[in-house]
Structure formats: structure tokens, C-alpha cells
Amino acid sequence: MIWSAYAPGSLERTFVVGHFTPDVAITVTRIQVQLVADGGNCRRDPTLTLSNGTQRGTYLLHLNNASVDSGALSMDVSAGTPLVLMVDGKEGGCRWRPADANIVVQYKTK
């Protein structure tokens, strides 16, 4: 199954992209991001964070290319636990402004 989200405009700022609260326990298996415009020569690459509010339940993905794939993941999430997707691109200092991210979070029920 998938949860998709869109982060419009410049990613050189910090903002919440979306929230998702599963009704049943799930395992997040992969995160893929496609940028319409990737950054270039950034001092600090923008990041995408998927979090359930705990340190153990947080995954950080660096948006350092136009297409980014987390690879296989196994992030367990209990039923009723809110998940948050957040972009942090402040202080990136990119030569080109990274923008417009299409995000797909793949998961399976437990």
C-alpha cells in the first residue's frame, strides 16, 4: 500500500508535508522522492523526515538528487500512531533551489 504526499515549491524551508494515522499496525517498507528540480552544490542537503514522534520511530532521508530512494526499510508503526512527514531545507545554501517533491511512502499491514 502507499501513502503519497506532495511538497510544493521551494524545499529551502522547514514545513510539514503531511500526516497519516494508520488504523492497523503497519510496517513502512520504502520511501521514494522525486523532485521536479533538485538542488545543486548545497551546503546542507534538504532532508525528509518520517516520524512517529519518538527517536526510534524516525527515518531521515537526504534529498541530494532529483530521485531519492530509501531502499528497503522495516519501520514498525502501531495502530493509531500518527506519522508526520517533514521537510527541512533551511540553511541549505544550494546553487539551484530544490523544489516540488512527490513523495511515496510504501507500507504493509502487520
C-alpha positions, -999 to 999 in steps of 0.1 A, spaced: 0 0 0 11 36 -4 8 70 13 16 97 -12 23 134 -5 34 165 -24 57 192 -11 51 222 -34 75 250 -41 110 256 -27 123 230 -3 147 256 12 125 260 43 111 238 71 75 226 69 52 197 75 42 179 43 15 156 57 1 134 84 -11 98 84 -26 77 112 -30 41 103 -60 22 118 -40 -10 120 -3 -18 128 19 -13 97 55 -16 86 69 11 64 89 -7 37 103 21 15 103 59 8 108 73 -26 110 110 -36 110 126 -70 120 163 -72 109 184 -101 141 205 -96 170 191 -75 194 213 -56 230 218 -67 261 222 -46 241 226 -14 260 234 18 234 212 35 210 190 15 173 193 23 160 163 43 127 145 45 119 130 79 92 104 86 85 103 123 61 89 148 73 114 174 99 91 190 137 88 183 133 51 175 104 59 152 122 84 130 137 79 95 158 107 78 163 108 40 187 132 24 172 148 -8 206 151 -26 194 140 -61 163 145 -83 153 109 -75 159 95 -40 151 60 -27 155 49 9 159 13 -2 143 -15 18 130 -4 53 114 -21 82 99 6 104 71 -7 126 42 16 135 15 7 160 -22 12 151 -34 47 159 1 62 160 3 94 140 31 97 114 44 130 102 64 138 70 85 170 73 110 187 50 139 206 64 158 226 39 167 258 57 203 270 56 208 248 25 226 274 5 220 255 -27 233 267 -61 199 258 -76 167 258 -55 154 223 -49 116 222 -54 84 203 -58 88 169 -42 65 140 -50 67 115 -21 56 79 -18 57 60 14 52 23 9 39 2 38 23 -32 45 -1 -42 73 11 -65 100 
